[in-house]
Amino acid sequence: MANDDLLGTRQAAELLQLSADHARRRLMVNQPLIYGAWGAAWLIGCGAMWLSVLGQHPFRGAAGWASAVLGAGIALAIVATAITTTRAGRGVGGVSARQGMMYGLSWPAGFAALFTLIGAATHFGASPAVLGVLGAAGPLVVVGLIYVVAAGMWLDWIMFWLGGWELLVAAVGAWTGPVGVLLMNAVAGGGGFLAAAAVVAWRNRA
Amino acid sequence: MSDAGLDPVIHAPVRLRITVTLSTLREGDCLSFSRLQQLLDLTPGNLITHLRKLEEAGYVGSVKPVGDGQARTALYLTHAGRAALERYTAALRQLLDQASPANRGEMELVQRPVTDQLMVCGAISGVPTSSCRFSWEPSGALRGSPTNTRPFTITVTCPRAGPAWSGPSG
């Protein structure tokens, strides 16, 4: 206790800076990891899907192995996201926790609605080409919208532009047809995530 | 407040770390006791002691999670606490500015041996020439200087200027 009062001005300034940096780093979600994991999943998974449908006449749909690659990538990305968000948010209560909970729920809600919609389209006789376009561009619309809105909540411009970019990729990709949309997803969609990961990592370092 | 202007409630290593850590939370957020303890790497007893002082000063508030009797409280920095930390940071910055070499009391601007051809050039902005004292005194023989020269040292002493001016020139 007595020792606690012996603190020089310069020491105090250094301690203040160190404590702030330490706390911010530990309480911050690792965004580059999240963006990187989703970028890799999209790039590799949709790339595999694209390779498996390349040259199909007529379009029948992606091969099972390619869907498995995408599924594994998505599962890994979900795990990475869950780990970094729970680690950063542990013990944090109040406004951020409630916002984070609602934001977290928007993902399963959005995708459940999308897959139900695709199921309905299948039920009412949509062709493999239509289902291919919906299945590829649909997730990017969900991702893009959630990011644009969540960016407003956290005032995160990189997230805002990433969301807008994914919406653009989905809209343009859909018009390239069931084969082209997969290539668009892999390169432009996955690439957007990887670029955002790089920008955030660079910004956090500076 | 102490004479130095540094709030003694904050100006202690552990309490400074607690205050700064809680200040990184967004307003409206709180941090559980166990997470705070883990972030600061402190024993529960040590943390409680210092938290009590901060709570007594009204800098830290606590909320008890509803429904869970066992759970420890969550802590947050009050408005008064945030304001106190801002004042503390400003006071710290002011003290550091004053302590920087360029501003330490009186300052010797020029102290160099010259020969019979005397010309010293130098300028420091913000220091009125009238407030400076000039003095010269003979100094020891310059090494290797001709014997017909009289080495001396000229000293210009100026009072401390505002915090903005930089080191010596000339």
Interface residues (C-beta under 8 A of the other chain):
Chain A: M1 D4 D5 L7 T9 R10 A12 A13 L15 L16 S19 A20 H22 A23 R24 R26 L27 R90 G91 V92 G93 G94 V95 S96 A97
Chain B: A4 L6 P8 H11 A12 P13 V14 R15 L16 R17 V20 T21 S23 T24 L25 R26 E27 G28 D29 C30 L31 S32 S34 R35 L36 Q38 L39 T49 V63 P65 A74 Y76 T89 L92 R93 L95 L96 A99
